[in-house]
Amino acid sequence: MPRFDATDCLQTMEQEKVTHAVYVPTMLNMLVNHPAAGDFDLSSIKYIVYGASRGGTGAVSNAIAAAAVSSVISPCNSSPS
C-alpha cells in the first residue's frame, strides 16, 4: 500500500485475516470512524498497537468495541505529558 487508505486497509485486514496491527492514532481514528467500518469482518484482529503520538481515549474505546479486539496497546500512554 503506497499510502494509507482506510478503505483499502479495512479490505486487506478482512481478506488477509490480520490478527495484529500497528497504527498511529490518526489511522486508528480513520478506521474506526470509516462509514463502512461495520461492513468488514475484522473478527480476526486480536491486538492493535498504536503509537507515535497520544491517542484519544475515545478512539481506543471505539477500536476495542468495533473490532472486539483483546488489547489495544500504546507505549505513549506511559510517557510524561
N, C-alpha and C positions, 0 to 999 in steps of 0.2 A: 504494500500500500504506500504509494509515494507521498501522500499527505493524509492526515486524519479526516475521515468522513464517517460520521456517526452511523449512517445507513449501511455503508459497506462494512463497518466494524461489527454491527449487530448481525448482519447476514453471515459474516465469516465466523463469528462466535457460535452461531446456531449450526452452520454447516459442518464446522470442524469440531464441534462439541468441546469447546475450550473449557478447561477446568480452573485455570489460574490466569489472572490478567493483571497488568500493571498500567496505571494511568496517572496523569496529572489531574488535579481537581477539575479543571476546565473540561477535559474529555469526559470525566465521570458525570459531570452535570449535563453535558450534551447527550450522553447515552440515556441517563435516567429520565431526562425531560423530552426525549425524542417523541414526537407524536405517535409513532408506530412501535414504540418500545415494547408494548404489551403484546404485539403480534408475533414476537420472536420467542422461540423456545430456548431459554437460557438456563434451563434446569441443570445443565452440566457444570455450571460455574460454582465452585466451592470457595474460592478465595479471590479477593480483589486487594491489591496493594496500590496505594496512591501516595504520591509524594511530590517533592519539588516546591510545594507551597502549601499553606494551610487550606484545608477544605472546610466548607461549612458543614456543621453537623447535620443539617437537613439533607444535604447531598449524600452523606454517608448513610443516614437512616433510610432514605429513598432507595439507595442502591441495595441495601440489605433486603428491604421489602420487595423491590421489583424483581430481583434475581433470586431471592431466597438463599443468599449466599451464607456460608458458615462464618465467614470472618472478613472484615474489611480492616486492613492494617495500614497505618500511616506512621512512618518514622518521625514525621514532622510534629506529631501530637505531643511528643515528649520534649520538644525544643523549647527554650525560653521564649517568651513573647517579645 
